[in-house]
Amino acid sequence: MTAALAPDVTFRSPAVFKPYEGREATLALLSMVVRVFEDFEYVDELRGTANGKETLGLVFKARVGDKQVDGWDYLTLDDDGKITDFTVMIRPLSGLLALAEAMKQKLEAAQPA
């Protein structure tokens, strides 16, 4: 994943308003997400352009505990094919809330004591 992200990538979480800035912050967050999602699977791909940039929409299904979620990763790519903007959307609300709680626990556990 490191090679796919631009150094100045912006990651927009479905659970918090303020975006995460930079490759390192995005990688740290994504490394936790892969431990929270179970049965993760991309099920569709959509390609396009917006504002002269290539875009990619990746539709996925996963589970968080007993909650099934449907999601969409919306990516904007630079001229080298690196991800500059990474926005995640999740439904239903009960699944998003389960994800937010699980991520909160992971983030708190990762904080130095």
C-alpha positions in Angstrom: 0.0 0.0 0.0 2.9 2.4 0.7 3.8 2.5 -3.0 0.2 3.3 -4.0 -0.1 6.4 -1.8 1.3 9.8 -2.7 3.4 11.3 0.1 0.8 14.1 0.6 -2.3 11.9 0.4 -5.4 13.0 2.2 -7.5 10.3 3.9 -11.1 11.1 4.7 -12.7 8.7 7.3 -16.4 7.9 7.3 -16.4 8.4 11.1 -14.5 11.7 11.7 -14.7 15.1 10.2 -11.1 16.1 10.1 -9.1 14.3 7.4 -5.8 12.5 8.0 -2.9 14.1 6.1 0.1 12.3 4.7 1.2 8.8 3.8 2.4 7.8 7.3 -0.9 8.8 9.0 -2.9 7.1 6.3 -0.9 3.9 6.5 -1.2 3.8 10.3 -4.9 4.1 10.1 -5.3 1.6 7.3 -3.1 -0.9 9.2 -5.8 -0.8 12.0 -8.7 -1.0 9.6 -7.5 -4.3 8.1 -7.6 -5.7 11.7 -11.1 -4.5 12.3 -12.8 -5.5 9.0 -13.6 -9.2 8.7 -14.5 -11.0 5.4 -13.4 -7.9 3.5 -14.0 -8.2 -0.3 -14.0 -5.7 -3.2 -17.1 -6.4 -5.3 -17.1 -3.7 -8.0 -14.9 -1.1 -9.5 -15.8 2.2 -11.2 -13.4 4.4 -13.2 -13.8 8.0 -14.3 -12.3 11.4 -14.3 -13.0 14.5 -12.2 -11.3 17.9 -12.6 -8.9 16.3 -15.1 -7.8 13.6 -12.6 -8.4 9.9 -12.8 -10.8 8.6 -10.2 -11.5 5.1 -9.0 -14.4 3.9 -6.9 -14.0 0.5 -5.2 -17.2 -1.0 -3.8 -16.7 -3.4 -0.9 -18.4 -5.6 1.6 -17.1 -6.5 5.0 -18.1 -7.3 8.5 -17.4 -5.6 11.8 -18.3 -7.9 14.6 -21.9 -9.0 13.9 -22.6 -6.0 11.6 -22.4 -6.4 7.8 -21.2 -3.2 6.0 -21.2 -2.0 2.5 -18.6 0.6 1.6 -17.0 2.6 -1.1 -13.4 3.8 -1.4 -13.3 6.8 -3.7 -9.8 7.5 -4.9 -8.3 10.4 -6.8 -5.0 9.6 -8.6 -2.2 11.8 -9.7 -0.4 11.6 -13.1 1.8 8.8 -11.7 -1.2 6.8 -10.6 -0.6 7.5 -6.9 -3.5 8.0 -4.6 -3.8 11.7 -3.6 -7.3 11.6 -2.1 -8.8 8.6 -0.3 -12.4 8.9 0.9 -14.2 6.1 2.5 -18.0 5.8 2.9 -19.8 3.1 4.9 -23.4 2.1 5.3 -25.6 1.3 7.2 -25.3 3.5 10.2 -25.2 0.6 12.6 -22.2 -0.8 10.7 -20.5 2.6 10.7 -21.0 3.0 14.4 -19.6 -0.5 15.0 -16.6 0.4 12.9 -16.1 3.7 14.7 -16.2 2.0 18.1 -13.7 -0.7 17.0 -11.4 1.9 15.5 -11.6 4.0 18.7 -10.5 1.1 20.7 -7.6 0.4 18.3 -6.5 4.0 18.3 -6.6 4.3 22.1 -4.6 1.1 22.5 -2.0 2.5 20.1 -1.5 5.7 22.2 1.6 5.7 24.4 0.8 5.4 28.1 
